[in-house]
Amino acid sequence: MTLASKIIETERLTLRPFTLEDAEDVTNLCDNYNIYKTTLHIPYPYTLENAKEWISSHEINRKEDTLYQFAITDKDSGELYGSISLSNRKNHQNGEIAYWLGEEFWGRGFVTEASKAMIQFAFKEKNFHRVFAYHLKINPASGRVMKKCGMTYEGTQKDHIYKDGTFHDLYCYGIVNDK
């Protein structure tokens, strides 16, 4: 199975590659100030053009084997909930997990379930030694997800992110493959 067609299934979710047909749903989910303020790279307002450009970048990332990006969808209905990605830092045998979820789907454990699956993908299929993730101090729910996935708090990068005229602390979590 090629990475372009890679699908990961969990108890409630299907993680699959995005297609341009997802662009409108991505726009509807991401054009939300509450998502913007708690993420590092999502612009606001979020346009259909942002979504198309972002989805179009996935094929290049797959071909270059630098980033694996998956749509988080309902296993039964196929409804799009959000996104999860894993970078591939080949030289260091590690990668960063990053995710966003539509606000109406927060608090249901979807990101935890998807993140656990991505960690398994990283360790079992990609042979990574380590997986790490960051979250803004103002998003403690993301830190709770990381802890539920077995990640350990590794430190704070003080005033590391400048967003909307304010410096923000960035918290780092990681997990090592115990093979």
N, CA, C and O of each residue as an XYZ file, in Angstrom:
716
protein
N       0.848     -1.191      0.000
C       0.000      0.000      0.000
C       0.885      1.243      0.000
O       1.808      1.357      0.807
N       0.601      2.167     -0.902
C       1.375      3.393     -0.952
C       0.899      4.350      0.127
O      -0.228      4.257      0.612
N       1.774      5.262      0.488
C       1.400      6.240      1.512
C       0.233      7.096      1.036
O      -0.605      7.507      1.838
N       0.176      7.365     -0.271
C      -0.913      8.196     -0.806
C      -2.276      7.554     -0.561
O      -3.281      8.257     -0.449
N      -2.317      6.225     -0.478
C      -3.594      5.554     -0.252
C      -3.697      4.995      1.167
O      -4.626      4.247      1.470
N      -2.770      5.345      2.020
C      -2.723      4.821      3.382
C      -3.960      5.229      4.170
O      -4.328      6.403      4.212
N      -4.595      4.240      4.792
C      -5.750      4.478      5.651
C      -5.484      3.773      6.975
O      -5.036      2.626      7.001
N      -5.763      4.467      8.069
C      -5.606      3.918      9.407
C      -6.978      3.921     10.058
O      -7.664      4.944     10.069
N      -7.377      2.786     10.596
C      -8.668      2.706     11.266
C      -8.479      2.477     12.753
O      -7.595      1.733     13.177
N      -9.328      3.132     13.540
C      -9.363      2.947     14.979
C     -10.779      2.490     15.330
O     -11.579      2.191     14.445
N     -11.073      2.440     16.602
C     -12.407      1.992     17.019
C     -13.524      2.835     16.397
O     -14.521      2.300     15.912
N     -13.343      4.174     16.419
C     -14.415      5.062     15.942
C     -14.048      5.873     14.712
O     -14.912      6.519     14.120
N     -12.788      5.851     14.319
C     -12.299      6.781     13.306
C     -11.655      6.093     12.117
O     -11.169      4.966     12.211
N     -11.665      6.799     11.001
C     -10.842      6.461      9.852
C      -9.934      7.660      9.604
O     -10.404      8.788      9.459
N      -8.639      7.407      9.559
C      -7.655      8.429      9.202
C      -7.266      8.142      7.757
O      -6.742      7.072      7.444
N      -7.528      9.105      6.882
C      -7.304      8.898      5.456
C      -6.697     10.151      4.847
O      -6.791     11.229      5.433
N      -6.073     10.026      3.675
C      -5.561     11.230      3.010
C      -6.702     12.194      2.660
O      -7.820     11.773      2.363
N      -6.398     13.473      2.703
C      -7.343     14.491      2.260
C      -7.427     14.482      0.740
O      -6.478     14.099      0.055
N      -8.576     14.908      0.224
C      -8.738     15.157     -1.205
C      -9.268     16.584     -1.360
O      -9.733     17.190     -0.395
N      -9.194     17.105     -2.560
C      -9.702     18.461     -2.793
C     -11.206     18.552     -2.524
O     -11.727     19.640     -2.280
N     -11.899     17.424     -2.568
C     -13.327     17.418     -2.242
C     -13.568     17.778     -0.772
O     -14.685     18.144     -0.406
N     -12.548     17.680      0.064
C     -12.660     18.033      1.479
C     -12.522     19.535      1.732
O     -12.759     19.995      2.849
N     -12.144     20.299      0.716
C     -11.778     21.704      0.916
C     -12.898     22.526      1.559
O     -12.630     23.339      2.444
N     -14.129     22.330      1.137
C     -15.227     23.117      1.708
C     -15.439     22.773      3.186
O     -15.645     23.664      4.010
N     -15.386     21.479      3.516
C     -15.532     21.075      4.916
C     -14.375     21.602      5.771
O     -14.588     22.050      6.897
N     -13.157     21.549      5.236
C     -11.993     22.082      5.954
C     -12.199     23.568      6.229
O     -11.936     24.046      7.333
N     -12.670     24.290      5.220
C     -12.919     25.721      5.380
C     -13.953     25.975      6.470
O     -13.759     26.833      7.331
N     -15.038     25.236      6.429
C     -16.099     25.420      7.426
C     -15.601     25.131      8.842
O     -15.999     25.814      9.786
N     -14.743     24.134      8.998
C     -14.233     23.797     10.327
C     -13.165     24.783     10.800
O     -13.153     25.171     11.968
N     -12.275     25.188      9.901
C     -11.125     26.013     10.295
C     -11.426     27.505     10.371
O     -10.681     28.246     11.012
N     -12.487     27.957      9.739
C     -12.812     29.385      9.793
C     -13.490     29.678     11.134
O     -14.670     30.023     11.204
N     -12.698     29.528     12.185
C     -13.203     29.611     13.555
C     -12.097     30.221     14.415
O     -11.001     29.671     14.515
N     -12.391     31.341     15.021
C     -11.373     32.034     15.818
C     -10.845     31.164     16.958
O      -9.666     31.259     17.300
N     -11.678     30.331     17.545
C     -11.230     29.488     18.655
C     -10.201     28.448     18.212
O      -9.340     28.066     19.004
N     -10.272     27.988     16.975
C      -9.240     27.094     16.449
C      -7.982     27.891     16.151
O      -6.881     27.478     16.516
N      -8.136     29.018     15.497
C      -6.996     29.870     15.171
C      -6.169     30.215     16.407
O      -4.944     30.095     16.386
N      -6.828     30.642     17.480
C      -6.085     31.147     18.639
C      -5.331     30.049     19.391
O      -4.413     30.351     20.153
N      -5.706     28.776     19.190
C      -5.047     27.696     19.928
C      -4.119     26.852     19.061
O      -3.591     25.842     19.525
N      -3.913     27.255     17.800
C      -3.019     26.516     16.910
C      -1.878     27.415     16.442
O      -1.937     28.640     16.553
N      -0.851     26.774     15.922
C       0.337     27.528     15.513
C       0.276     28.047     14.081
O       0.843     29.101     13.793
N      -0.403     27.330     13.166
C      -0.251     27.655     11.748
C      -1.543     27.903     10.982
O      -1.492     28.152      9.778
N      -2.683     27.843     11.629
C      -3.946     28.041     10.914
C      -4.299     29.523     10.900
O      -4.410     30.144     11.957
N      -4.479     30.100      9.698
C      -4.827     31.523      9.617
C      -6.293     31.772      9.959
O      -7.110     30.852      9.988
N      -6.604     33.043     10.217
C      -7.993     33.449     10.433
C      -8.166     34.842      9.860
O      -7.338     35.710     10.136
N      -9.193     35.094      9.084
C     -10.192     34.126      8.639
C      -9.561     33.070      7.722
O      -8.513     33.293      7.117
N     -10.220     31.934      7.639
C      -9.748     30.802      6.840
C     -10.642     30.693      5.615
O     -11.862     30.579      5.730
N     -10.020     30.730      4.439
C     -10.778     30.759      3.187
C     -10.735     29.419      2.460
O      -9.930     28.545      2.784
N     -11.605     29.277      1.484
C     -11.596     28.090      0.633
C     -10.257     27.969     -0.080
O      -9.747     26.864     -0.268
N      -9.690     29.095     -0.475
C      -8.379     29.077     -1.133
C      -7.299     28.565     -0.176
O      -6.407     27.829     -0.599
N      -7.366     28.943      1.112
C      -6.432     28.402      2.110
C      -6.530     26.881      2.142
O      -5.514     26.187      2.141
N      -7.752     26.372      2.169
C      -7.966     24.922      2.251
C      -7.427     24.217      1.010
O      -6.745     23.199      1.129
N      -7.717     24.735     -0.161
C      -7.248     24.107     -1.402
C      -5.727     24.104     -1.477
O      -5.121     23.103     -1.859
N      -5.114     25.222     -1.112
C      -3.654     25.313     -1.126
C      -3.036     24.313     -0.137
O      -2.065     23.629     -0.459
N      -3.603     24.241      1.048
C      -3.097     23.331      2.078
C      -3.230     21.875      1.624
O      -2.269     21.112      1.719
N      -4.389     21.488      1.142
C      -4.607     20.107      0.689
C      -3.696     19.781     -0.491
O      -3.176     18.669     -0.582
N      -3.497     20.736     -1.393
C      -2.638     20.503     -2.556
C      -1.183     20.255     -2.152
O      -0.443     19.596     -2.882
N      -0.771     20.774     -1.003
C       0.616     20.572     -0.552
C       0.852     19.149     -0.057
O       2.002     18.718      0.031
N      -0.195     18.418      0.263
C      -0.046     17.083      0.848
C       0.658     16.108     -0.088
O       1.480     15.307      0.358
N       0.344     16.167     -1.383
C       0.951     15.235     -2.328
C       2.460     15.420     -2.390
O       3.206     14.441     -2.423
N       2.911     16.659     -2.405
C       4.354     16.943     -2.422
C       5.009     16.396     -1.152
O       6.063     15.762     -1.210
N       4.377     16.647     -0.012
C       4.918     16.147      1.253
C       5.013     14.624      1.266
O       5.993     14.065      1.759
N       4.003     13.956      0.731
C       4.033     12.482      0.661
C       5.152     12.013     -0.252
O       5.908     11.107      0.099
N       5.260     12.637     -1.436
C       6.300     12.236     -2.390
C       7.699     12.438     -1.806
O       8.596     11.623     -2.023
N       7.874     13.534     -1.063
C       9.175     13.822     -0.460
C       9.378     13.077      0.853
O      10.456     13.139      1.443
N       8.344     12.371      1.314
C       8.392     11.588      2.548
C       8.781     12.459      3.745
O       9.600     12.070      4.578
N       8.170     13.650      3.809
C       8.492     14.586      4.890
C       7.352     14.805      5.873
O       7.585     15.202      7.014
N       6.111     14.547      5.434
C       4.964     14.828      6.286
C       3.802     13.929      5.871
O       3.458     13.845      4.692
N       3.204     13.260      6.856
C       2.050     12.401      6.622
C       0.833     13.119      7.196
O       0.747     13.328      8.406
N      -0.104     13.494      6.333
C      -1.275     14.254      6.750
C      -2.532     13.432      6.503
O      -2.739     12.888      5.419
N      -3.367     13.356      7.539
C      -4.560     12.542      7.469
C      -5.782     13.339      7.900
O      -5.723     14.153      8.822
N      -6.892     13.086      7.212
C      -8.193     13.590      7.643
C      -8.675     12.680      8.762
O      -8.606     11.457      8.645
N      -9.159     13.269      9.840
C      -9.801     12.515     10.919
C     -11.284     12.482     10.577
O     -11.949     13.518     10.561
N     -11.800     11.277     10.302
C     -13.198     11.156      9.887
C     -13.917     10.101     10.727
O     -13.295      9.216     11.313
N     -15.235     10.221     10.768
C     -16.066      9.227     11.434
C     -15.997      7.916     10.646
O     -16.165      7.902      9.427
N     -15.753      6.840     11.347
C     -15.583      5.533     10.702
C     -16.841      5.092      9.964
O     -16.746      4.441      8.923
N     -18.006      5.431     10.478
C     -19.264      4.988      9.857
C     -19.779      5.957      8.799
O     -20.104      5.546      7.685
N     -19.854      7.237      9.139
C     -20.470      8.206      8.229
C     -19.473      8.871      7.277
O     -19.868      9.379      6.228
N     -18.188      8.872      7.633
C     -17.194      9.559      6.821
C     -17.108     11.056      7.093
O     -16.327     11.755      6.446
N     -17.901     11.562      8.043
C     -17.887     12.991      8.350
C     -16.493     13.429      8.779
O     -15.833     12.764      9.579
N     -16.059     14.557      8.232
C     -14.741     15.110      8.560
C     -14.792     15.808      9.905
O     -15.617     16.695     10.119
N     -13.902     15.405     10.819
C     -13.796     16.017     12.145
C     -12.617     16.979     12.241
O     -12.696     17.994     12.934
N     -11.519     16.659     11.544
C     -10.317     17.471     11.671
C      -9.148     16.850     10.939
O      -9.324     16.136      9.952
N      -7.943     17.130     11.435
C      -6.723     16.693     10.766
C      -5.682     16.289     11.790
O      -5.639     16.820     12.900
N      -4.839     15.336     11.400
C      -3.677     14.975     12.198
C      -2.518     14.730     11.239
O      -2.692     14.171     10.156
N      -1.339     15.159     11.661
C      -0.168     14.967     10.811
C       1.013     14.499     11.646
O       1.059     14.676     12.863
N       1.957     13.901     10.952
C       3.202     13.446     11.560
C       4.330     13.811     10.623
O       4.367     13.353      9.481
N       5.260     14.640     11.104
C       6.412     14.980     10.277
C       7.397     13.822     10.299
O       7.354     12.976     11.192
N       8.280     13.789      9.319
C       9.296     12.747      9.233
C      10.668     13.409      9.191
O      11.102     13.916      8.157
N      11.334     13.392     10.332
C      12.708     13.907     10.410
C      13.634     12.697     10.351
O      14.110     12.195     11.370
N      13.872     12.245      9.113
C      14.588     10.991      8.870
C      15.950     10.935      9.554
O      16.315      9.911     10.132
N      16.696     12.026      9.491
C      18.048     12.036     10.063
C      18.044     11.760     11.557
O      19.022     11.251     12.104
N      16.936     12.099     12.218
C      16.856     11.939     13.674
C      15.907     10.822     14.091
O      15.734     10.565     15.282
N      15.286     10.154     13.108
C      14.356      9.058     13.353
C      13.228      9.475     14.299
O      12.844      8.731     15.202
N      12.706     10.694     14.065
C      11.609     11.174     14.897
C      10.658     12.027     14.081
O      10.901     12.322     12.911
N       9.576     12.411     14.722
C       8.614     13.271     14.051
C       7.683     13.934     15.039
O       7.517     13.488     16.175
N       7.082     15.011     14.574
C       6.150     15.799     15.387
C       4.717     15.507     14.975
O       4.382     15.506     13.791
N       3.882     15.261     15.968
C       2.445     15.143     15.726
C       1.823     16.532     15.889
O       2.139     17.266     16.825
N       0.943     16.869     14.968
C       0.175     18.117     15.063
C      -1.251     17.808     14.640
O      -1.484     16.925     13.814
N      -2.201     18.532     15.204
C      -3.598     18.244     14.911
C      -4.464     19.460     15.134
O      -4.090     20.400     15.835
N      -5.638     19.421     14.517
C      -6.720     20.363     14.812
C      -8.031     19.595     14.646
O      -8.110     18.610     13.912
N      -9.033     20.067     15.336
C     -10.338     19.423     15.312
C     -11.405     20.503     15.286
O     -11.290     21.509     15.986
N     -12.445     20.300     14.482
C     -13.556     21.241     14.472
C     -14.117     21.404     15.875
O     -14.260     20.420     16.602
N     -14.437     22.637     16.266
C     -14.850     22.918     17.642
C     -16.042     22.080     18.091
O     -16.120     21.690     19.256
N     -16.966     21.801     17.183
C     -18.142     21.023     17.584
C     -17.796     19.579     17.954
O     -18.641     18.857     18.483
N     -16.560     19.154     17.680
C     -16.136     17.782     17.995
C     -15.181     17.716     19.187
O     -14.698     16.637     19.531
N     -14.907     18.845     19.813
C     -14.008     18.870     20.967
C     -14.618     18.079     22.127
O     -15.838     17.976     22.261
N     -13.738     17.529     22.956
C     -14.163     16.889     24.194
C     -14.726     15.484     24.045
O     -15.315     14.961     24.990
N     -14.563     14.863     22.891
C     -15.113     13.520     22.674
C     -14.027     12.445     22.564
O     -14.330     11.274     22.332
N     -12.768     12.844     22.730
C     -11.674     11.876     22.680
C     -11.191     11.527     21.279
O     -10.382     10.612     21.126
N     -11.663     12.229     20.256
C     -11.256     11.911     18.886
C      -9.766     12.164     18.646
O      -9.097     11.355     18.003
N      -9.245     13.282     19.159
C      -7.835     13.593     18.932
C      -6.943     12.617     19.690
O      -5.890     12.226     19.185
N      -7.345     12.221     20.884
C      -6.567     11.230     21.631
C      -6.520      9.919     20.856
O      -5.455      9.319     20.712
N      -7.652      9.479     20.367
C      -7.731      8.228     19.606
C      -6.876      8.305     18.338
O      -6.142      7.369     18.022
N      -6.976      9.418     17.620
C      -6.187      9.599     16.395
C      -4.693      9.693     16.712
O      -3.868      9.145     15.980
N      -4.343     10.383     17.795
C      -2.929     10.546     18.158
C      -2.299      9.222     18.553
O      -1.160      8.942     18.180
N      -3.025      8.408     19.299
C      -2.502      7.075     19.659
C      -2.232      6.257     18.395
O      -1.222      5.559     18.307
N      -3.136      6.347     17.419
C      -2.945      5.623     16.158
C      -1.728      6.150     15.402
O      -0.986      5.373     14.801
N      -1.523      7.456     15.431
C      -0.369      8.032     14.733
C       0.942      7.645     15.411
O       1.944      7.410     14.735
N       0.942      7.579     16.724
C       2.144      7.147     17.435
C       2.472      5.705     17.054
O       3.634      5.376     16.816
N       1.459      4.847     16.995
C       1.679      3.461     16.570
C       2.190      3.400     15.136
O       3.091      2.618     14.833
N       1.621      4.221     14.250
C       2.091      4.309     12.868
C       3.566      4.716     12.843
O       4.361      4.134     12.104
N       3.925      5.709     13.644
C       5.306      6.196     13.686
C       6.262      5.107     14.161
O       7.323      4.907     13.570
N       5.889      4.412     15.219
C       6.780      3.420     15.812
C       6.803      2.101     15.037
O       7.876      1.539     14.815
N       5.657      1.610     14.629
C       5.587      0.276     14.012
C       5.844      0.284     12.510
O       6.511     -0.607     11.984
N       5.309      1.300     11.815
C       5.460      1.303     10.363
C       6.627      2.150      9.876
O       7.266      1.820      8.877
N       6.904      3.233     10.577
C       7.980      4.130     10.136
C       9.274      3.934     10.935
O      10.303      4.525     10.607
N       9.222      3.112     11.973
C      10.406      2.828     12.790
C      11.023      4.059     13.437
O      12.242      4.132     13.595
N      10.196      5.022     13.812
C      10.703      6.200     14.512
C      11.193      5.791     15.899
O      10.678      4.853     16.509
N      12.186      6.508     16.374
C      12.662      6.313     17.742
C      11.861      7.176     18.719
O      11.670      6.802     19.876
N      11.392      8.340     18.240
C      10.739      9.302     19.129
C       9.652     10.058     18.385
O       9.767     10.317     17.187
N       8.593     10.409     19.111
C       7.523     11.276     18.604
C       7.354     12.397     19.625
O       7.411     12.165     20.832
N       7.146     13.608     19.129
C       6.964     14.747     20.030
C       5.819     15.614     19.532
O       5.363     15.477     18.397
N       5.360     16.515     20.408
C       4.272     17.433     20.067
C       4.397     18.681     20.923
O       4.982     18.653     22.006
N       3.844     19.769     20.426
C       3.851     21.050     21.121
C       2.420     21.540     21.301
O       1.527     21.205     20.523
N       2.222     22.338     22.340
C       0.961     23.062     22.439
C       1.201     24.410     23.109
O       2.103     24.573     23.931
N       0.369     25.362     22.731
C       0.422     26.677     23.356
C      -0.087     26.579     24.791
O      -0.972     25.777     25.086
N       0.465     27.383     25.667
C       0.040     27.390     27.067
C      -1.463     27.618     27.188
O      -2.108     27.069     28.082
N      -2.019     28.428     26.287
C      -3.446     28.750     26.346
C      -4.337     27.592     25.885
O      -5.560     27.725     25.857
N      -3.723     26.448     25.522
C      -4.488     25.292     25.072
C      -4.151     24.062     25.927
O      -3.586     23.096     25.414
N      -4.486     24.087     27.212
C      -4.132     22.951     28.075
C      -4.829     21.650     27.685
O      -4.335     20.573     28.018
N      -5.964     21.721     26.989
C      -6.642     20.490     26.551
C      -5.728     19.673     25.641
O      -5.752     18.443     25.676
N      -4.937     20.344     24.839
C      -4.008     19.640     23.957
C      -2.934     18.918     24.775
O      -2.524     17.813     24.420
N      -2.487     19.528     25.849
C      -1.532     18.868     26.738
C      -2.125     17.624     27.379
O      -1.427     16.627     27.563
N      -3.401     17.674     27.720
C      -4.061     16.496     28.288
C      -4.125     15.357     27.269
O      -3.974     14.189     27.628
N      -4.347     15.699     26.005
C      -4.328     14.687     24.939
C      -2.955     14.026     24.901
O      -2.854     12.801     24.843
N      -1.917     14.824     24.933
C      -0.558     14.292     24.850
C      -0.263     13.354     26.020
O       0.338     12.295     25.837
N      -0.683     13.743     27.212
C      -0.481     12.876     28.383
C      -1.250     11.566     28.234
O      -0.720     10.504     28.562
N      -2.495     11.622     27.744
C      -3.301     10.412     27.570
C      -2.678      9.459     26.546
O      -2.948      8.259     26.563
N      -1.863      9.989     25.675
C      -1.185      9.175     24.656
C       0.139      8.612     25.159
O       0.859      7.951     24.411
N       0.457      8.868     26.408
C       1.700      8.354     26.983
C       2.890      9.272     26.844
O       4.010      8.898     27.195
N       2.665     10.466     26.339
C       3.765     11.413     26.191
C       4.095     12.034     27.545
O       3.244     12.129     28.430
N       5.331     12.445     27.681
C       5.834     13.054     28.906
C       6.157     14.522     28.641
O       6.719     14.866     27.601
N       5.795     15.379     29.590
C       6.145     16.802     29.494
C       7.662     16.927     29.520
O       8.312     16.375     30.408
N       8.233     17.647     28.559
C       9.685     17.766     28.446
C      10.197     19.171     28.694
O      11.394     19.356     28.914
N       9.324     20.166     28.665
C       9.803     21.513     28.935
C       8.948     22.585     28.298
O       8.048     22.320     27.500
N       9.269     23.808     28.685
C       8.564     24.987     28.191
C       9.535     25.877     27.438
O      10.636     26.159     27.911
N       9.115     26.312     26.268
C       9.858     27.320     25.531
C       9.165     28.653     25.821
O       8.122     28.969     25.249
N       9.760     29.404     26.701
C       9.189     30.652     27.217
C       9.055     31.689     26.103
O      10.001     31.947     25.359
N       7.852     32.283     26.003
C       7.580     33.343     25.026
C       8.066     32.984     23.615
O       8.596     33.834     22.900
N       7.886     31.749     23.234
C       8.439     31.242     21.972
C       7.611     31.636     20.747
O       8.154     31.766     19.650
N       6.319     31.825     20.925
C       5.423     32.139     19.811
C       4.866     33.549     19.989
O       4.395     33.910     21.067
N       4.926     34.340     18.920
C       4.348     35.677     18.923
C       3.108     35.644     18.044
O       3.202     35.430     16.835
N       1.956     35.854     18.646
C       0.689     35.751     17.921
C      -0.255     36.832     18.420
O      -0.452     36.984     19.626
N      -0.831     37.572     17.504
C      -1.802     38.617     17.832
C      -1.275     39.607     18.866
O      -2.000     40.014     19.773
N      -0.010     39.988     18.722
C       0.572     40.997     19.593
C       0.984     40.512     20.971
O       1.310     41.318     21.842
N       0.971     39.195     21.177
C       1.305     38.633     22.480
C       2.285     37.479     22.322
O       2.178     36.688     21.385
N       3.242     37.386     23.245
C       4.135     36.230     23.282
C       3.467     35.105     24.057
O       2.798     35.339     25.064
N       3.656     33.882     23.575
C       3.043     32.701     24.189
C       4.102     31.657     24.492
O       5.036     31.457     23.715
N       3.945     30.988     25.639
C       4.791     29.854     25.966
C       4.357     28.653     25.127
O       3.178     28.481     24.816
N       5.343     27.829     24.772
C       5.095     26.614     24.017
C       5.560     25.436     24.864
O       6.716     25.389     25.285
N       4.662     24.483     25.115
C       4.977     23.311     25.936
C       5.288     22.133     25.019
O       4.615     21.916     24.012
N       6.320     21.378     25.387
C       6.752     20.237     24.581
C       6.530     18.936     25.347
O       6.816     18.836     26.540
N       6.014     17.947     24.628
C       5.821     16.593     25.142
C       6.478     15.610     24.181
O       6.592     15.896     22.989
N       6.906     14.465     24.677
C       7.494     13.471     23.812
C       7.331     12.066     24.350
O       7.015     11.857     25.521
N       7.556     11.104     23.461
C       7.513      9.693     23.827
C       8.571      8.974     22.976
O       8.750      9.266     21.794
N       9.258      8.033     23.616
C      10.307      7.267     22.942
C       9.800      5.849     22.706
O       9.123      5.267     23.553
N      10.133      5.317     21.561
C       9.742      3.956     21.196
C      10.538      2.968     22.044
O      11.764      2.901     21.950
N       9.837      2.210     22.866
C      10.524      1.236     23.728
C      10.701     -0.113     23.048
O      11.247     -1.044     23.639
N      10.245     -0.218     21.819
C      10.335     -1.419     20.976
C      10.026     -2.616     21.811
O      10.042     -3.740     21.309
